[in-house]
Amino acid sequence: MLVNIIHNSINYTPAGSEIMIEAIQQNQKCIITISDNGSGFSEEQLTHLFEKFFRLPNSKTGGSGLGLSIAKGLVEAHGGTISAMNSTSGGAMISIIIPISKDDKLTLKEK
């Protein structure tokens, strides 16, 4: 799922853009955010972003529009949620929240 999301960030932000990846543990959740300083999404795009075969206008050739749909399926298969929004500072942000148990062997910074 992360490969699909990061690949999209690389392909859909202008050259020289920054892509930030953050993972934290908060309570019994792993929260992963992938954000960039590109142009973000339109409101229309946000409503369809995780649908099968949805592609952004002027998409580069080669994609099928399944990457974010597959990512959503993987996140949900682990009992989590995925969402997309525009960052207040500009650019797009994808947030993944996956529940974890105390038995999971994660060592993440507690926020």
C-alpha positions in Angstrom: 0.0 0.0 0.0 2.8 2.4 0.8 4.5 1.7 -2.5 1.3 2.7 -4.4 0.8 5.9 -2.4 4.5 7.0 -2.6 4.6 6.1 -6.3 1.6 8.3 -6.9 3.2 11.2 -4.9 6.3 11.0 -7.0 4.4 10.9 -10.3 1.8 13.6 -9.5 3.9 16.3 -7.8 6.1 18.7 -9.8 9.8 18.1 -10.0 11.6 19.3 -6.9 8.6 18.8 -4.6 9.0 17.4 -1.2 7.3 14.2 -0.1 7.2 13.6 3.7 6.4 10.3 5.3 5.7 10.1 9.0 4.7 7.1 11.2 3.8 7.3 14.8 2.2 5.1 17.4 -0.7 6.8 19.2 -2.6 4.7 21.8 -3.4 1.4 20.0 -3.0 2.8 16.5 -0.2 3.1 13.9 -0.7 6.4 12.1 1.1 6.9 8.8 0.9 10.1 6.8 2.3 10.7 3.3 2.2 14.4 2.3 3.6 16.6 -0.3 3.8 20.2 -1.2 2.3 19.9 -4.7 -1.0 21.3 -5.8 -3.3 19.0 -3.9 -6.7 17.6 -5.0 -9.9 19.2 -6.1 -13.0 18.5 -4.1 -14.3 16.3 -7.0 -11.0 14.3 -7.0 -11.2 13.8 -3.2 -14.6 12.1 -3.5 -13.4 9.6 -6.1 -9.7 9.1 -5.3 -10.0 5.5 -3.9 -12.5 4.2 -6.5 -11.4 1.5 -8.9 -10.1 2.8 -12.2 -10.3 6.5 -11.1 -7.4 8.4 -12.7 -6.6 12.1 -12.2 -7.0 14.3 -15.3 -3.8 14.5 -17.4 -2.5 11.3 -15.8 0.7 9.9 -17.1 0.2 6.8 -19.3 0.7 3.3 -17.9 -1.5 3.5 -14.8 -4.8 1.7 -14.5 -6.4 3.7 -11.7 -6.2 0.7 -9.3 -3.3 1.7 -7.0 -5.2 3.7 -4.4 -8.1 1.3 -4.6 -5.8 -1.6 -3.8 -4.1 0.4 -1.0 -7.6 1.1 0.5 -8.4 -2.7 0.3 -5.2 -3.6 2.1 -5.6 -1.0 4.8 -9.2 -2.1 5.4 -8.2 -5.8 5.5 -6.1 -4.9 8.5 -9.0 -3.1 10.2 -7.8 0.3 9.3 -8.9 3.4 7.5 -7.3 5.5 4.8 -8.3 9.1 3.8 -7.1 11.8 1.6 -7.2 15.6 2.2 -5.5 18.8 1.2 -2.9 20.0 3.7 -3.5 23.4 5.2 0.0 24.4 4.0 -0.7 23.2 0.5 -0.3 19.9 -1.2 -2.0 16.5 -0.7 -2.0 14.3 2.4 -2.9 10.6 2.7 -3.5 9.3 6.2 -3.5 5.7 7.1 -4.7 4.5 10.6 -4.2 0.8 11.5 -5.1 -0.6 14.9 -2.3 -2.5 16.7 -2.3 -4.5 19.8 0.2 -4.4 22.7 1.6 -7.7 21.4 2.6 -6.2 18.1 6.4 -5.6 17.9 6.3 -2.0 16.8 8.8 0.5 18.1 7.4 3.9 17.0 7.6 7.3 18.7 4.7 7.8 21.0 2.9 11.1 20.3 
